[in-house]
Amino acid sequence: MSASTVDPWYALGDPTRRRVFARVAREPCSVTDIARELPVSRPAVSQHLRVLLDARLVEVHPKGRERVYRPRPDGLERLCREIDTYWSQTLTTFKDLAERTYTPTEGKQQP
């Protein structure tokens, strides 16, 4: 198993590529299936799928003369871990800020 050559954030940064990925995520499909639904040529779809393959977001399986693309089960795992880290950092920062600015009043009610 080789290392990813394309950052998945970069791969999904292109709006058309996100649409291609969303189509593949909805149901395994071929280049022809995707091109039929999007305003993109089959060669362009193939190029987008190549980037998604290099980013390890999709996988391809032969089915007769076609190649069927589907999302990799672990494809979004790295992105999810990074988002979880950002979210945890944000909550920690919010907690620290709230604790620094909160001054409890002993026995007094706030107006």
Phi and psi restraints in degrees (value plus and minus 20) as a CYANA .aco file:
   2 SER   PHI    -110.2   -70.2
   2 SER   PSI     140.0   180.0
   3 ALA   PHI     -92.4   -52.4
   3 ALA   PSI     134.4   174.4
   4 SER   PHI     -85.8   -45.8
   4 SER   PSI     117.4   157.4
   5 THR   PHI    -119.5   -79.5
   5 THR   PSI     -34.3     5.7
   6 VAL   PHI    -144.3  -104.3
   6 VAL   PSI     111.7   151.7
   7 ASP   PHI     -86.6   -46.6
   7 ASP   PSI     109.3   149.3
   8 PRO   PHI     -81.7   -41.7
   8 PRO   PSI     -49.6    -9.6
   9 TRP   PHI     -83.5   -43.5
   9 TRP   PSI     -62.8   -22.8
  10 TYR   PHI     -83.2   -43.2
  10 TYR   PSI     -65.4   -25.4
  11 ALA   PHI     -78.3   -38.3
  11 ALA   PSI     -59.7   -19.7
  12 LEU   PHI    -111.1   -71.1
  12 LEU   PSI     -18.0    22.0
  13 GLY   PHI     -93.7   -53.7
  13 GLY   PSI     -40.5    -0.5
  14 ASP   PHI    -107.7   -67.7
  14 ASP   PSI     106.4   146.4
  15 PRO   PHI     -79.4   -39.4
  15 PRO   PSI     -59.7   -19.7
  16 THR   PHI     -87.3   -47.3
  16 THR   PSI     -59.8   -19.8
  17 ARG   PHI     -84.8   -44.8
  17 ARG   PSI     -56.2   -16.2
  18 ARG   PHI     -82.8   -42.8
  18 ARG   PSI     -59.1   -19.1
  19 ARG   PHI     -86.0   -46.0
  19 ARG   PSI     -60.0   -20.0
  20 VAL   PHI     -82.7   -42.7
  20 VAL   PSI     -65.8   -25.8
  21 PHE   PHI     -82.6   -42.6
  21 PHE   PSI     -62.7   -22.7
  22 ALA   PHI     -80.8   -40.8
  22 ALA   PSI     -58.6   -18.6
  23 ARG   PHI     -85.6   -45.6
  23 ARG   PSI     -63.6   -23.6
  24 VAL   PHI     -85.4   -45.4
  24 VAL   PSI     -58.6   -18.6
  25 ALA   PHI     -86.6   -46.6
  25 ALA   PSI     -51.7   -11.7
  26 ARG   PHI     -87.3   -47.3
  26 ARG   PSI     -59.4   -19.4
  27 GLU   PHI    -188.2  -148.2
  27 GLU   PSI     116.3   156.3
  28 PRO   PHI     -73.4   -33.4
  28 PRO   PSI     118.2   158.2
  29 CYS   PHI    -176.0  -136.0
  29 CYS   PSI     148.5   188.5
  30 SER   PHI    -118.8   -78.8
  30 SER   PSI     151.3   191.3
  31 VAL   PHI     -77.0   -37.0
  31 VAL   PSI     -63.5   -23.5
  32 THR   PHI     -80.8   -40.8
  32 THR   PSI     -63.3   -23.3
  33 ASP   PHI     -78.8   -38.8
  33 ASP   PSI     -63.9   -23.9
  34 ILE   PHI     -87.4   -47.4
  34 ILE   PSI     -67.3   -27.3
  35 ALA   PHI     -82.2   -42.2
  35 ALA   PSI     -50.2   -10.2
  36 ARG   PHI     -86.1   -46.1
  36 ARG   PSI     -51.0   -11.0
  37 GLU   PHI    -117.3   -77.3
  37 GLU   PSI     -38.4     1.6
  38 LEU   PHI    -135.4   -95.4
  38 LEU   PSI     132.9   172.9
  39 PRO   PHI    -100.3   -60.3
  39 PRO   PSI      35.0    75.0
  40 VAL   PHI    -157.4  -117.4
  40 VAL   PSI     121.7   161.7
  41 SER   PHI     -90.7   -50.7
  41 SER   PSI     141.3   181.3
  42 ARG   PHI     -81.1   -41.1
  42 ARG   PSI     -62.2   -22.2
  43 PRO   PHI     -81.3   -41.3
  43 PRO   PSI     -57.6   -17.6
  44 ALA   PHI     -87.0   -47.0
  44 ALA   PSI     -61.2   -21.2
  45 VAL   PHI     -80.0   -40.0
  45 VAL   PSI     -63.2   -23.2
  46 SER   PHI     -80.1   -40.1
  46 SER   PSI     -60.3   -20.3
  47 GLN   PHI     -85.0   -45.0
  47 GLN   PSI     -62.5   -22.5
  48 HIS   PHI     -83.5   -43.5
  48 HIS   PSI     -61.4   -21.4
  49 LEU   PHI     -85.6   -45.6
  49 LEU   PSI     -54.3   -14.3
  50 ARG   PHI     -81.1   -41.1
  50 ARG   PSI     -62.9   -22.9
  51 VAL   PHI     -84.8   -44.8
  51 VAL   PSI     -63.3   -23.3
  52 LEU   PHI     -84.0   -44.0
  52 LEU   PSI     -56.8   -16.8
  53 LEU   PHI     -84.9   -44.9
  53 LEU   PSI     -65.5   -25.5
  54 ASP   PHI     -84.1   -44.1
  54 ASP   PSI     -48.5    -8.5
  55 ALA   PHI    -105.1   -65.1
  55 ALA   PSI     -21.7    18.3
  56 ARG   PHI      42.9    82.9
  56 ARG   PSI      13.8    53.8
  57 LEU   PHI    -114.2   -74.2
  57 LEU   PSI     -45.4    -5.4
  58 VAL   PHI    -150.6  -110.6
  58 VAL   PSI     143.8   183.8
  59 GLU   PHI    -151.9  -111.9
  59 GLU   PSI     141.5   181.5
  60 VAL   PHI    -148.4  -108.4
  60 VAL   PSI     121.9   161.9
  61 HIS   PHI    -154.7  -114.7
  61 HIS   PSI     114.3   154.3
  62 PRO   PHI     -89.9   -49.9
  62 PRO   PSI     120.7   160.7
  63 LYS   PHI    -159.9  -119.9
  63 LYS   PSI      75.6   115.6
  64 GLY   PHI      45.1    85.1
  64 GLY   PSI    -147.4  -107.4
  65 ARG   PHI    -108.0   -68.0
  65 ARG   PSI     -26.9    13.1
  66 GLU   PHI    -117.5   -77.5
  66 GLU   PSI     142.0   182.0
  67 ARG   PHI    -134.4   -94.4
  67 ARG   PSI     103.8   143.8
  68 VAL   PHI    -124.6   -84.6
  68 VAL   PSI     109.0   149.0
  69 TYR   PHI    -122.5   -82.5
  69 TYR   PSI     122.6   162.6
  70 ARG   PHI    -166.4  -126.4
  70 ARG   PSI     137.9   177.9
  71 PRO   PHI     -88.1   -48.1
  71 PRO   PSI     125.8   165.8
  72 ARG   PHI     -94.3   -54.3
  72 ARG   PSI     117.0   157.0
  73 PRO   PHI     -76.6   -36.6
  73 PRO   PSI     -55.2   -15.2
  74 ASP   PHI    -122.1   -82.1
  74 ASP   PSI      -9.4    30.6
  75 GLY   PHI     -80.8   -40.8
  75 GLY   PSI     -58.6   -18.6
  76 LEU   PHI    -115.9   -75.9
  76 LEU   PSI     -18.3    21.7
  77 GLU   PHI     -77.4   -37.4
  77 GLU   PSI     -67.2   -27.2
  78 ARG   PHI     -81.1   -41.1
  78 ARG   PSI     -64.0   -24.0
  79 LEU   PHI     -82.9   -42.9
  79 LEU   PSI     -61.6   -21.6
  80 CYS   PHI     -83.5   -43.5
  80 CYS   PSI     -61.6   -21.6
  81 ARG   PHI     -81.9   -41.9
  81 ARG   PSI     -62.8   -22.8
  82 GLU   PHI     -84.7   -44.7
  82 GLU   PSI     -63.1   -23.1
  83 ILE   PHI     -83.4   -43.4
  83 ILE   PSI     -61.6   -21.6
  84 ASP   PHI     -79.5   -39.5
  84 ASP   PSI     -59.8   -19.8
  85 THR   PHI     -84.1   -44.1
  85 THR   PSI     -65.6   -25.6
  86 TYR   PHI     -80.5   -40.5
  86 TYR   PSI     -63.1   -23.1
  87 TRP   PHI     -84.8   -44.8
  87 TRP   PSI     -64.1   -24.1
  88 SER   PHI     -81.6   -41.6
  88 SER   PSI     -62.7   -22.7
  89 GLN   PHI     -83.2   -43.2
  89 GLN   PSI     -61.0   -21.0
  90 THR   PHI     -83.1   -43.1
  90 THR   PSI     -64.4   -24.4
  91 LEU   PHI     -85.7   -45.7
  91 LEU   PSI     -58.8   -18.8
  92 THR   PHI     -84.4   -44.4
  92 THR   PSI     -63.3   -23.3
  93 THR   PHI     -82.4   -42.4
  93 THR   PSI     -63.3   -23.3
  94 PHE   PHI     -82.4   -42.4
  94 PHE   PSI     -65.0   -25.0
  95 LYS   PHI     -80.0   -40.0
  95 LYS   PSI     -67.2   -27.2
  96 ASP   PHI     -80.9   -40.9
  96 ASP   PSI     -63.5   -23.5
  97 LEU   PHI     -84.4   -44.4
  97 LEU   PSI     -63.3   -23.3
  98 ALA   PHI     -84.0   -44.0
  98 ALA   PSI     -60.1   -20.1
  99 GLU   PHI     -89.9   -49.9
  99 GLU   PSI     -53.4   -13.4
 100 ARG   PHI     -92.4   -52.4
 100 ARG   PSI     -52.5   -12.5
 101 THR   PHI    -114.9   -74.9
 101 THR   PSI     -32.1     7.9
 102 TYR   PHI    -104.8   -64.8
 102 TYR   PSI     104.5   144.5
 103 THR   PHI    -143.9  -103.9
 103 THR   PSI      82.8   122.8
 104 PRO   PHI     -86.7   -46.7
 104 PRO   PSI     122.1   162.1
 105 THR   PHI    -120.8   -80.8
 105 THR   PSI     101.8   141.8
 106 GLU   PHI     -98.5   -58.5
 106 GLU   PSI      91.1   131.1
 107 GLY   PHI      54.5    94.5
 107 GLY   PSI     -19.2    20.8
 108 LYS   PHI    -129.8   -89.8
 108 LYS   PSI     123.6   163.6
 109 GLN   PHI    -110.9   -70.9
 109 GLN   PSI     122.2   162.2
 110 GLN   PHI     -94.9   -54.9
 110 GLN   PSI     121.6   161.6
